[in-house]
């Protein structure tokens, strides 16, 4: 005997009320430089996997890693700027 199952969850998974809020979209927008820097780092690492890395590959990886660190620092500073207190 074959059982019939509903796909209600799959159908309603994309309902308009499940869209991200404006606050969530703003948070994503603030984190976007870090996300893009992370993508650049992964791409540089993938390129280095195909062959023995040369000096250009090493520079690309270092620069991408530095962009990830800079984006994280900027985001952390932006978040801490809105909080009272902090370092004296």
N, C-alpha and C positions, 0 to 999 in steps of 0.2 A: 504494500500500500504506500503510495506517495503522499507525503504531507505537504500541504500548501502553507507557506510562511509569508508573512507580509514584509514589505520592504519600507515600512513607514519611516524608520530612522534614516535610511538612505535618501528618501524623498524629502524629508523635512530638514535634512542637515544643512541646507542652503537657504533657509528661510530668511527674509529680510531682517527679522528681529535678532538674528544671530550675527549681524554685521558688527565689526569693531566700532567702538564708541569714538567720539572725537578725541578724547583724552588718550585712548590707546593709539590712535593714528598719530597724534602729536609725539607720543613716546617713541614710536617707531621712527618717525622723522628725525628726532634728536639722535637716535642710535644709528641712523643710516651711514654716517661716515665710518663708524667702527665696523659695521657689517661689510661695507664695500672694501675697506682695508683688509678685513679678514679674507674676503674672496680673492683679493690680489695676492695675499700671502699663500693661500692654497694653490692658486694658479702657478706661482713661482716654484712651489714645492713639487707640483706635478711635472713641470718642465724639467726640473732637476732629476726626476725619477727615470726619465727616458734615456739618459746618457750620463756619463761621469760629469759632474758639474764643473764648469770652467769659471773663470773670474767674473764674467758677466752674470752668470747664474747666481754666484755667491753675492754679488752686489744687489741683484734683483731681490733676492731673499732677504738680505739685510735691510734694504730700503722698505720692503713690504712689512717686515717685522717692526721697524721703527714707526711706520704709519699706523700700525695696529696699536702700538704703545701710546703714540701721540693722541690718537682718537680716544682711547680709554682714559687717558689723563684729562683730556678736554671734557669728556662726559662726566668724569668724577668731579672735576672742578665746578662744572655747571650745576651739578646736583648739590654740592656742598655749599655753593654760594647762596642758595635759597634757604638754608637752614641757619637758625640763630646760633651764636657761639662760634666755635672753631678755634683755630690756632691763634695764639696771641703774638 
